Protein backbone atom coordinates (compact mmCIF):
# COMPACT_ATOMS: atom_id res chain seq x y z
CA UNK A 1 0.00 0.00 0.00
CA UNK A 2 1.38 3.43 -0.99
CA UNK A 3 2.07 5.96 1.78
CA UNK A 4 0.47 9.40 1.43
CA UNK A 5 1.31 12.52 3.46
CA UNK A 6 -1.16 15.41 3.84
CA UNK A 7 0.58 18.52 5.17
CA UNK A 8 -0.64 22.07 5.83
CA UNK A 9 -2.61 24.41 8.07
CA UNK A 10 -5.64 22.14 8.54
CA UNK A 11 -5.81 18.61 7.11
CA UNK A 12 -9.21 17.62 8.59
CA UNK A 13 -11.35 17.63 5.44
CA UNK A 14 -8.68 16.02 3.22
CA UNK A 15 -7.98 13.43 5.91
CA UNK A 16 -11.63 12.37 5.91
CA UNK A 17 -11.46 11.88 2.14
CA UNK A 18 -8.05 10.16 2.22
CA UNK A 19 -9.25 7.54 4.69
CA UNK A 20 -11.78 6.35 2.10
CA UNK A 21 -8.98 5.59 -0.36
CA UNK A 22 -6.45 2.79 -0.55
CA UNK A 23 -3.49 4.59 1.05
CA UNK A 24 -1.52 4.38 4.27
CA UNK A 25 -2.22 7.95 5.38
CA UNK A 26 0.17 10.30 7.22
CA UNK A 27 -0.79 13.82 8.34
CA UNK A 28 0.90 16.95 9.68
CA UNK A 29 -1.39 19.85 10.55
CA UNK A 30 -0.99 23.17 12.34
CA UNK A 31 -4.52 23.25 13.76
CA UNK A 32 -5.74 20.65 16.22
CA UNK A 33 -9.48 20.54 15.64
CA UNK A 34 -11.42 18.15 17.87
CA UNK A 35 -13.20 16.64 14.84
CA UNK A 36 -9.97 15.75 13.01
CA UNK A 37 -9.79 11.95 12.57
CA UNK A 38 -7.16 10.29 14.75
CA UNK A 39 -4.69 8.14 12.82
CA UNK A 40 -1.48 6.33 13.72
CA UNK A 41 0.91 8.56 11.76
CA UNK A 42 -0.19 12.07 12.76
CA UNK A 43 1.52 15.23 13.96
CA UNK A 44 -0.24 18.38 15.16
CA UNK A 45 1.63 21.62 15.90
CA UNK A 46 -0.93 23.53 17.95
CA UNK A 47 -1.57 21.84 21.28
CA UNK A 48 -4.93 23.06 22.54
CA UNK A 49 -5.29 22.89 26.32
CA UNK A 50 -8.11 23.58 28.77
CA UNK A 51 -8.21 27.23 29.89
CA UNK A 52 -5.31 28.15 27.58
CA UNK A 53 -5.37 30.42 24.54
CA UNK A 54 -4.72 29.03 21.07
CA UNK A 55 -2.93 32.29 20.27
CA UNK A 56 -2.80 34.37 17.10
CA UNK A 57 -2.42 32.30 13.94
CA UNK A 58 -0.42 34.90 11.98
CA UNK A 59 2.05 35.27 14.86
CA UNK A 60 2.55 31.55 15.48
CA UNK A 61 2.27 29.76 12.15
CA UNK A 62 5.50 28.98 10.33
CA UNK A 63 5.56 26.71 7.31
CA UNK A 64 9.27 25.94 7.72
CA UNK A 65 8.69 24.59 11.24
CA UNK A 66 5.99 22.24 9.93
CA UNK A 67 8.37 20.96 7.26
CA UNK A 68 11.09 20.40 9.84
CA UNK A 69 8.62 18.68 12.17
CA UNK A 70 7.57 16.38 9.30
CA UNK A 71 11.06 15.46 8.10
CA UNK A 72 10.75 11.76 9.00
CA UNK A 73 7.30 11.50 7.38
CA UNK A 74 8.56 13.21 4.21
CA UNK A 75 11.44 10.73 3.99
CA UNK A 76 9.13 7.72 4.52
CA UNK A 77 6.12 8.38 2.28
CA UNK A 78 5.66 7.76 -1.44
CA UNK A 79 3.42 10.76 -2.15
CA UNK A 80 2.91 14.23 -0.63
CA UNK A 81 -0.05 16.60 -0.98
CA UNK A 82 0.71 20.12 0.32
CA UNK A 83 -2.40 21.97 1.48
CA UNK A 84 -2.88 25.70 2.16
CA UNK A 85 0.04 27.19 4.09
CA UNK A 86 2.80 25.08 2.54
CA UNK A 87 4.31 25.85 -0.85
CA UNK A 88 5.75 23.06 -3.02
CA UNK A 89 8.76 25.34 -3.55
CA UNK A 90 9.61 25.03 0.16
CA UNK A 91 10.32 21.29 -0.12
CA UNK A 92 13.77 19.96 -0.94
CA UNK A 93 14.24 19.20 -4.64
CA UNK A 94 14.37 15.46 -4.04
CA UNK A 95 11.10 15.62 -2.07
CA UNK A 96 9.29 17.71 -4.69
CA UNK A 97 9.27 14.61 -6.89
CA UNK A 98 6.85 13.03 -4.41
CA UNK A 99 4.32 15.85 -4.66
CA UNK A 100 0.97 15.04 -6.26
CA UNK A 101 -0.04 18.28 -7.93
CA UNK A 102 1.94 21.35 -8.98
CA UNK A 103 5.61 21.33 -8.06
CA UNK A 104 7.06 24.59 -9.41
CA UNK A 105 4.70 27.42 -8.44
CA UNK A 106 7.05 30.40 -8.06
CA UNK A 107 5.68 32.29 -11.06
CA UNK A 108 2.14 31.88 -9.68
CA UNK A 109 2.70 32.46 -5.96
CA UNK A 110 4.78 35.57 -6.71
CA UNK A 111 1.70 37.64 -7.51
CA UNK A 112 3.56 40.50 -9.19
CA UNK A 113 5.36 38.08 -11.48
CA UNK A 114 2.01 36.35 -12.10
CA UNK A 115 0.35 39.61 -13.23
CA UNK A 116 3.27 40.43 -15.50
CA UNK A 117 2.91 36.97 -17.06
CA UNK A 118 -0.80 37.37 -17.85
CA UNK A 119 -1.48 41.12 -18.26
CA UNK A 120 -1.31 41.04 -22.06
CA UNK A 121 -3.69 38.06 -22.38
CA UNK A 122 -6.26 38.51 -19.60
CA UNK A 123 -8.13 41.37 -17.96
CA UNK A 124 -6.24 42.32 -14.79
CA UNK A 125 -6.01 45.27 -12.36
CA UNK A 126 -3.10 47.69 -12.84
CA UNK A 127 -0.32 46.45 -10.55
CA UNK A 128 2.97 48.02 -9.39
CA UNK A 129 5.84 46.66 -7.29
CA UNK A 130 6.56 49.14 -4.47
CA UNK A 131 9.40 49.78 -1.99
CA UNK A 132 7.26 51.54 0.64
CA UNK A 133 3.97 53.32 1.32
CA UNK A 134 5.37 56.68 0.16
CA UNK A 135 6.00 55.23 -3.30
CA UNK A 136 2.45 53.83 -3.33
CA UNK A 137 1.02 57.25 -2.49
CA UNK A 138 3.13 58.89 -5.19
CA UNK A 139 1.82 56.45 -7.83
CA UNK A 140 -1.78 56.87 -6.67
CA UNK A 141 -1.56 60.69 -6.81
CA UNK A 142 -1.00 60.45 -10.56
CA UNK A 143 -4.44 58.83 -10.86
CA UNK A 144 -6.60 60.50 -8.20
CA UNK A 145 -9.82 58.92 -9.53
CA UNK A 146 -8.53 55.37 -9.02
CA UNK A 147 -8.72 53.49 -5.70
CA UNK A 148 -5.75 51.28 -4.78
CA UNK A 149 -4.95 48.48 -2.37
CA UNK A 150 -1.59 47.38 -0.97
CA UNK A 151 -1.08 43.61 -0.75
CA UNK A 152 1.82 41.19 -0.19
CA UNK A 153 3.54 39.81 -3.27
CA UNK A 154 3.22 36.43 -1.56
CA UNK A 155 0.19 35.83 0.63
CA UNK A 156 -3.09 33.98 0.92
CA UNK A 157 -6.48 34.12 2.58
CA UNK A 158 -6.87 37.86 2.05
CA UNK A 159 -4.58 38.72 4.98
CA UNK A 160 -2.47 41.92 5.06
CA UNK A 161 -4.43 43.60 2.25
CA UNK A 162 -5.17 47.26 2.95
CA UNK A 163 -7.09 49.96 1.12
CA UNK A 164 -4.73 52.88 0.43
CA UNK A 165 -6.08 56.08 1.98
CA UNK A 166 -3.05 58.26 1.23
CA UNK A 167 -2.55 58.94 4.93
CA UNK A 168 0.70 56.96 5.23
CA UNK A 169 -0.47 55.03 8.29
CA UNK A 170 -0.22 51.55 6.70
CA UNK A 171 2.66 49.53 8.15
CA UNK A 172 4.42 47.06 5.84
CA UNK A 173 5.99 43.95 7.36
CA UNK A 174 9.78 43.98 7.29
CA UNK A 175 11.32 41.50 4.89
CA UNK A 176 8.16 41.16 2.79
CA UNK A 177 7.62 42.42 -0.75
CA UNK A 178 4.45 44.41 -1.42
CA UNK A 179 2.63 45.68 -4.47
CA UNK A 180 0.14 48.43 -5.22
CA UNK A 181 -2.92 47.31 -7.15
CA UNK A 182 -5.95 48.98 -8.64
CA UNK A 183 -8.90 48.26 -6.34
CA UNK A 184 -11.53 46.56 -8.48
CA UNK A 185 -14.90 46.83 -6.77
CA UNK A 186 -17.33 44.07 -7.67
CA UNK A 187 -18.43 40.52 -6.94
CA UNK A 188 -15.82 37.97 -5.83
CA UNK A 189 -16.02 34.76 -7.84
CA UNK A 190 -13.92 31.60 -8.08
CA UNK A 191 -13.45 28.57 -10.34
CA UNK A 192 -12.26 25.10 -9.37
CA UNK A 193 -10.09 23.58 -12.11
CA UNK A 194 -8.93 19.98 -12.40
CA UNK A 195 -5.78 19.53 -14.44
CA UNK A 196 -3.99 16.47 -15.78
CA UNK A 197 -1.10 16.34 -18.24
CA UNK A 198 -3.52 15.94 -21.14
CA UNK A 199 -6.63 17.83 -20.03
CA UNK A 200 -7.63 20.92 -18.02
CA UNK A 201 -11.29 21.19 -17.01
CA UNK A 202 -13.26 23.70 -14.93
CA UNK A 203 -15.49 21.60 -12.70
CA UNK A 204 -17.29 24.26 -10.66
CA UNK A 205 -17.81 28.02 -10.39
CA UNK A 206 -18.64 29.59 -7.05
CA UNK A 207 -19.38 32.84 -5.24
CA UNK A 208 -16.29 33.62 -3.18
CA UNK A 209 -17.00 35.34 0.15
CA UNK A 210 -14.85 37.78 2.11
CA UNK A 211 -15.47 39.54 5.40
CA UNK A 212 -16.38 42.67 3.44
CA UNK A 213 -19.45 40.87 2.01
CA UNK A 214 -20.96 40.69 5.50
CA UNK A 215 -19.52 43.67 7.37
CA UNK A 216 -18.76 46.18 4.59
CA UNK A 217 -15.50 46.99 6.39
CA UNK A 218 -12.93 46.82 3.54
CA UNK A 219 -11.56 43.55 4.95
CA UNK A 220 -10.54 41.06 2.26
CA UNK A 221 -10.12 38.05 4.56
CA UNK A 222 -11.54 34.86 3.04
CA UNK A 223 -14.72 33.60 4.74
CA UNK A 224 -16.05 30.90 2.41
CA UNK A 225 -17.89 29.98 -0.77
CA UNK A 226 -21.32 29.18 -2.15
CA UNK A 227 -21.62 26.91 -5.17
CA UNK A 228 -22.56 26.27 -7.92
CA UNK A 229 -22.78 29.84 -9.20
CA UNK A 230 -26.37 30.75 -10.12
CA UNK A 231 -28.59 33.83 -9.97
CA UNK A 232 -29.50 32.85 -6.40
CA UNK A 233 -26.08 31.88 -5.04
CA UNK A 234 -24.43 35.03 -6.44
CA UNK A 235 -26.23 36.91 -3.60
CA UNK A 236 -26.57 39.95 -5.85
CA UNK A 237 -27.96 40.63 -9.27
CA UNK A 238 -25.66 39.63 -12.13
CA UNK A 239 -26.69 40.31 -15.69
CA UNK A 240 -26.59 37.12 -17.79
CA UNK A 241 -25.19 34.62 -15.26
CA UNK A 242 -24.83 31.98 -17.99
CA UNK A 243 -22.48 34.24 -19.94
CA UNK A 244 -20.39 34.92 -16.81
CA UNK A 245 -20.17 31.19 -16.02
CA UNK A 246 -19.05 30.47 -19.56
CA UNK A 247 -16.39 33.20 -19.46
CA UNK A 248 -15.11 31.94 -16.09
CA UNK A 249 -14.84 28.40 -17.45
CA UNK A 250 -12.94 29.49 -20.57
CA UNK A 251 -10.61 31.83 -18.67
CA UNK A 252 -9.84 29.28 -15.96
CA UNK A 253 -9.04 26.58 -18.49
CA UNK A 254 -6.86 28.96 -20.53
CA UNK A 255 -4.91 29.84 -17.37
CA UNK A 256 -4.61 26.15 -16.48
CA UNK A 257 -3.08 25.42 -19.88
CA UNK A 258 -0.83 28.49 -19.74
CA UNK A 259 0.67 27.46 -16.39
CA UNK A 260 0.22 23.70 -16.94
CA UNK A 261 -1.76 23.32 -13.71
CA UNK A 262 -1.96 19.79 -12.31
CA UNK A 263 -4.54 18.39 -9.89
CA UNK A 264 -7.10 20.59 -8.12
CA UNK A 265 -6.58 24.36 -8.46
CA UNK A 266 -8.52 27.57 -7.92
CA UNK A 267 -8.82 30.76 -9.99
CA UNK A 268 -10.20 33.88 -8.28
CA UNK A 269 -11.98 36.68 -10.12
CA UNK A 270 -13.80 39.95 -9.53
CA UNK A 271 -16.70 40.80 -11.82
CA UNK A 272 -18.17 44.26 -12.34
CA UNK A 273 -19.71 46.33 -15.15
CA UNK A 274 -16.31 46.49 -16.86
CA UNK A 275 -15.94 42.73 -17.12
CA UNK A 276 -14.22 39.77 -15.46
CA UNK A 277 -10.85 40.49 -13.82
CA UNK A 278 -8.37 37.73 -12.99
CA UNK A 279 -7.15 38.25 -9.41
CA UNK A 280 -5.06 35.17 -8.62
CA UNK A 281 -4.48 31.45 -9.17
CA UNK A 282 -4.23 29.11 -6.16
CA UNK A 283 -2.10 26.19 -7.41
CA UNK A 284 -3.33 23.68 -4.81
CA UNK A 285 -6.43 22.13 -3.30
CA UNK A 286 -8.55 25.11 -2.31
CA UNK A 287 -11.09 26.09 0.34
CA UNK A 288 -14.00 24.92 -1.82
CA UNK A 289 -12.86 21.30 -1.34
CA UNK A 290 -15.73 20.11 0.90
CA UNK A 291 -18.35 22.20 -0.88
CA UNK A 292 -17.44 20.62 -4.22
CA UNK A 293 -17.58 17.18 -2.61
CA UNK A 294 -21.03 17.86 -1.19
CA UNK A 295 -22.35 19.40 -4.40
CA UNK A 296 -21.02 16.79 -6.84
CA UNK A 297 -21.09 13.84 -4.39
CA UNK A 298 -17.57 12.74 -5.32
CA UNK A 299 -14.28 12.27 -3.46
CA UNK A 300 -12.26 15.35 -4.45
CA UNK A 301 -9.00 14.02 -3.05
CA UNK A 302 -9.39 10.99 -5.28
CA UNK A 303 -10.05 13.31 -8.23
CA UNK A 304 -6.95 15.37 -7.36
CA UNK A 305 -4.74 12.29 -7.12
CA UNK A 306 -6.02 10.73 -10.35
CA UNK A 307 -5.58 13.98 -12.27
CA UNK A 308 -2.05 14.38 -10.89
CA UNK A 309 -1.26 10.87 -12.14
CA UNK A 310 -2.82 11.73 -15.54
CA UNK A 311 -5.77 9.39 -15.05
CA UNK A 312 -9.20 10.37 -16.37
CA UNK A 313 -11.83 11.61 -13.92
CA UNK A 314 -15.57 11.66 -14.55
CA UNK A 315 -17.17 14.83 -13.16
CA UNK A 316 -20.96 14.66 -12.66
CA UNK A 317 -23.35 17.61 -12.68
CA UNK A 318 -24.04 19.41 -9.43
CA UNK A 319 -26.66 17.67 -7.29
CA UNK A 320 -26.80 20.20 -4.44
CA UNK A 321 -25.99 23.76 -3.50
CA UNK A 322 -23.21 23.88 -0.89
CA UNK A 323 -22.26 26.75 1.43
CA UNK A 324 -19.13 27.12 3.54
CA UNK A 325 -18.76 29.96 6.04
CA UNK A 326 -15.77 30.37 8.37
CA UNK A 327 -16.78 31.96 11.68
CA UNK A 328 -14.18 34.29 13.13
CA UNK A 329 -14.56 34.71 16.86
CA UNK A 330 -16.53 37.87 17.76
CA UNK A 331 -14.71 38.07 21.11
CA UNK A 332 -12.15 36.23 23.22
CA UNK A 333 -14.07 33.16 24.33
CA UNK A 334 -13.80 29.75 25.95
CA UNK A 335 -15.23 27.07 23.70
CA UNK A 336 -18.21 25.08 24.94
CA UNK A 337 -20.05 22.36 23.03
CA UNK A 338 -22.55 23.72 20.47
CA UNK A 339 -25.33 21.37 19.42
CA UNK A 340 -25.39 21.87 15.66
CA UNK A 341 -24.92 19.20 13.01
CA UNK A 342 -23.35 21.44 10.35
CA UNK A 343 -20.29 22.81 12.17
CA UNK A 344 -16.71 21.63 11.61
CA UNK A 345 -13.11 22.50 12.54
CA UNK A 346 -14.18 22.54 16.17
CA UNK A 347 -11.87 23.71 18.98
CA UNK A 348 -11.34 21.38 21.92
CA UNK A 349 -13.78 21.96 24.76
CA UNK A 350 -12.42 24.50 27.25
CA UNK A 351 -9.79 26.07 25.00
CA UNK A 352 -9.71 29.82 24.45
CA UNK A 353 -10.00 31.42 21.01
CA UNK A 354 -8.82 35.00 20.65
CA UNK A 355 -11.01 37.70 19.08
CA UNK A 356 -11.02 37.66 15.26
CA UNK A 357 -9.26 34.29 15.09
CA UNK A 358 -10.99 31.41 13.21
CA UNK A 359 -13.40 29.71 15.61
CA UNK A 360 -15.09 27.03 13.47
CA UNK A 361 -16.64 26.46 10.05
CA UNK A 362 -20.28 26.05 9.05
CA UNK A 363 -20.74 23.78 6.01
CA UNK A 364 -24.03 22.49 4.62
CA UNK A 365 -25.79 21.40 1.45
CA UNK A 366 -29.35 21.46 0.12
CA UNK A 367 -31.10 21.25 -3.24
CA UNK A 368 -33.07 24.37 -2.26
CA UNK A 369 -30.81 27.42 -2.08
CA UNK A 370 -33.04 29.49 0.19
CA UNK A 371 -33.26 26.67 2.73
CA UNK A 372 -29.49 26.20 2.60
CA UNK A 373 -28.80 29.90 3.10
CA UNK A 374 -31.20 30.08 6.06
CA UNK A 375 -29.60 27.01 7.69
CA UNK A 376 -26.05 28.32 7.43
CA UNK A 377 -26.92 31.86 8.52
CA UNK A 378 -28.98 30.55 11.45
CA UNK A 379 -26.07 28.36 12.57
CA UNK A 380 -23.73 31.35 12.22
CA UNK A 381 -25.94 33.42 14.53
CA UNK A 382 -26.07 30.62 17.10
CA UNK A 383 -22.27 30.25 17.08
CA UNK A 384 -21.82 34.02 17.54
CA UNK A 385 -24.30 34.06 20.44
CA UNK A 386 -22.65 31.07 22.13
CA UNK A 387 -19.21 32.66 21.77
CA UNK A 388 -20.42 35.84 23.46
CA UNK A 389 -22.02 33.85 26.28
CA UNK A 390 -18.63 32.25 27.00
CA UNK A 391 -16.70 35.47 26.61
CA UNK A 392 -13.35 35.61 28.40
CA UNK A 393 -11.78 38.87 29.52
CA UNK A 394 -8.12 39.09 28.50
CA UNK A 395 -5.72 38.70 31.43
N, C-alpha and C positions, 0 to 999 in steps of 0.2 A: 504494500500500500504506500503511495506517495505521501510525503510529508509536506504540509502546507502551513506557512506562517502568515497570519494577519497581523499587521502592525500599524499603529496610529493613535489618534486622540481617543477614539471610542470604537471598539470593535464589536459591540453588542449585536447590532443588527446583522452584520456580516457573519458573525460567529453562529448565530441561529441558522443562517442559510448554509454555512459550511458543514455543519453537523448533519445535514441531510444528504451530503455527498460522500463519495467513497474516498475520503482522505483522512490521514492521521493529522489532526488539526493542532497547531500551536498558535498562541496569541500573546501579544504584548500590547497593553493599552495604558493610556495615561489615566483616564477616568475609571473609577471603581463603582459602577452602578450596581445596585442590589439585584437587578434583574438580568445581569450578565450571566450566561451559562457558565457553570464551573467545569473546567476540564483539567486533565492531568498536567498538560504542558502549558502553563499560563503565568504571565507576569503582569502585575498591575503597579503602576508608579504611585498613584495617589492613594494613600492609606487613610480611609475615612474612619474616624473614631467618635464614639459617643461624647457629646458636649465639646467637640473640637471643630474649629473652622476648617473648611476645605480650601480656604485661601482664594487668591485671585489668579485665575487661569493664565492671563497674559504675563504675570510676574513669575509664575512657577514652571510653566511648560517649556521644555527644551528638547527639540527633536534629537539633538546629538546625544543627550543622556539616555533617551529611549533606545537609540541604536547601540550604544555602549552596553546598556543593560541586557540587550537581546543578542549579544555577540555569539553566545553558544547556540542559541536557536538558529541564527542566521547560518552558522557553519553546518548545522545538522540537517536542515530541511532541503527539500528538492525545489520547492517553489515559494515565492514571496509575493504577497499583495500589499503594497503600501496604501494606507488609507489617509484621509485628510490629516495634515500635520507633518507628514513625512514625505520628502521629495525623493524620487528615484535617484536624483543626482547626488544625494548625500551618502548613498551606499558605496562601498568599495567597488572598483571596476569588476573584480571577479564575482562579486555578489549580485551585481546588476544583471548578470546573465540568468539569474534565477527568477527575476521579476516577471510576473504575468501581467502584461499591460505595457504602457509606455515606459521606456528606459531613459531616453535622452529628452528632457523637457525644458532645458535651459532657455531656449528661444520662445517658449510659451510662458513659463513662470516669470521670466523677466518681462514685465508688462510693457515697458517702454520699447524694448526690442520687438515684442510681439506686435505692437501698433505700427512700428516702422515696417515690419514684414508685410502687413496686410492693408495699409492705408491707401494704396493705389488700386486695390481690388474690391474692397468692402467699405461700406459706410461706417465711419468711426468718428469719435469726438477728436477735436484738435488736442494734441498732447505734446508737452514740453518737458524735458529733463531739467531739473532745477538744483541749484546748490543750496539755496536757503529761501526763507519766506520773503525776504526783500526782493529777490530776483522774481519770485512769483508775482508779487505786487506790481513790479515794474512791467512785466509782460501783460498783466491784466489791465493796467492803465491805458495801454495802447488800444484796447477794445472794451471801453467802458460799458457797452450794452450787453456784454457776454458775462455770464456767471461762470465761476471756476471752482473746482475742488482740488485739494492736495491729497495725494494718496501714495502709499509705499509702492516702489517699483516691484517689490516682492511682498505679497500679503494675501490673505484669504479671509473669508467670512465677513467682509465689510468693515473690519477693524481699522482704526487709525486713518479713516477717511474724514476730512474736514472741509466744510464749505468755506471758501476764502472770502473774508469780509473786509480785507484791506486794512485791518487794524493792527496787524503784526503780532497778535497775541498767540498764534498757533506755535506750539513747540514741536520741533522735529526730533525724533529719536537719534541720538548719536550713533554713527556707524551704519545707518540705513540710508539707502538712496530713495529719493522722492521725485514725483513728477506732478506737474500742473496739468489739469485736464478740463476741457470744456464741460460744464455741468449740463448734461442732457436731462431735462425734466420729462417724465413720461411714465409708462407702465413697464415694470420689470418683468421680463419673460426669460424662459430657459428651455433649452432642448437637451434631451438625453440621446447620445449617439453611441451606437455599437459598431466598433471597427475591427475587422480582421485584415489580414494581408490583402485579400482579394476584394473585399466589399466593405463599404461604409454606409450605415443605414440609421437614419433618425427614427427612434422607436417611440418617442413621446415628447410632446410640448407641454409646458406647464407655466402657470403664473408663479413667478418668484416673489417672495415676500420679504420685506425688510421692516425694521422697527418703524421707519418713517410712514409705512402704510397704515399703521395703527395709531401712532402718536403725533404724526406730522411735526417731527422734531429735528429734521435734517440728519437723523442717524441712519447710516447705511448698513448696520449690522444685520446679517442674515437671520431670518426668523423661521422660514419654512417654504413650502410649496403647496399649490393645489393643482391637480391634474386629472384628466387631460384638459387642455386649454379649449374652452368653449365660451360662448357669450355669457353664460352664467358664472363660470369659474374665473373669468377675467376680473370680476368684482367691479368693473367699470365698463362703460360703453366703448366698444371698439368697432369701428366701421369695417365691415367685411372681414369677419374673423377667419373665414375659410382662406381668403387671400393671404392673411398674415400667417396662418399655419403653414401654408404652402411655401411662403418665402422663408420662414424659419427652417423648414425641412431642407430646402435647397441650399441655403446659406450654411447650415450646420454640416451638411454632407460635403460641400465644397471645402470648408475649413478642415474637415476630417481628412480629405484627400490631400490637401495642401501640406498638412503637418503629419500625414501618415499616422493618424491616431489609431491606437490598438486598444481593444477591450471597451469598457464602459467609460464614457467621457461626458462632460457637460459644456454647453455653450450658452453664455448669458448675453441677453440683449436688453435694450431699452427701446420702446416704440412710442413715437409721438406723431404729430401731424406732418413732420418732415420725413418720416420713414422709420426703418428698422436699423438701429445702430448696434454694431458688435461691440460688446464691452470686455469680455474675456473668455478664454477657454480654460476649463478645469480638466487637466489630462489624467483623471483618475476617477474611481467610483465616487459619485457625488451624493449630496444630501437627499436627493429624490429616491434613493435606493429602495427604501421600504414602501414608499408610495407607488413606485412603478410595480413592485412585486404585488401589492394589494390590488392595483388596478388591472394588471394583465394576468394575475394569478400564475406567475412563473417564478422560478428561482433565479434572481438576477446575478448571484455570484456564479452560478453554473453558466449563465449566458456570458458573463465576463470572461470566465476561464476558457470556454469553448472558442470564443472569438479570438482571444489571445493566442490560442493554439491553432488558429485558422480553420476551425471546424464550423460548419454551418449551424445557424440558430434560427428556429422558427419563432417569429414574434406574432402572437395573436392580437386581435383588436381589444381595445379597452373594454372591460366588463363592469368596472366601477369607477366612480370618482374617488379620489383619495386626497386627504388633507393632512399635512404635517405642520405643527406649530410649536416651536421651541418657546418655553416659558422662562423668561429671565426673572429672577427673584425680585419682587417689588420692595423688599426690605431684608435686612439681616434676620434670618429665621432658623429655627430648629425644626428639622423635618420630622413630621408625624405621619403615620399611615393615612393615605387618602383613598377612599373606597370608590374608585373609578376603574372601568375595565379598558379604557383607551389611553392610559398614560404609561410612558416608558422612560428609560434612562433615569430610574429612580435613585435618589440618594439613600444611604443606609439610615435606618431609623435612629434619630437622636443626633445626627451630625448637623453642623451649622453651615448654611450657605450664605455667602455675603451678598449684599444688595447688588443687583444688576449682573450677577453671575448666572450661568445657566442652571435652572432648578430641575426641570424635567421636560419631556416632550409629549405632546398630545398627538396621536396618530389614529386616524379612523378611515373607514371607507363606507360608501353607500351608493346605490344606483340612483338615488334621488339627491341632487345637489343641495337643495334647500335643507333637507333633513340632516345631511352631513355637516353643513356649515353650522347649523344650530347645535348639533351635538358637540362639535369641537369648541365652539365659542362658549357654550355652557360649561364644558369641562375646564376651559381656561379661566372662567370667572370663579369657579369653585376652588381651583388651585390657588389663585390670587388671594381669595378670602381666607383659605386655610393657612397660607403663608403669613398673612397679617395677624391671624389669631396666635400663631406661634412665634411672633416677633421677638427678637433678642436684641437688647441694647448692647452696643459695642462696649467692650471693657477697655 
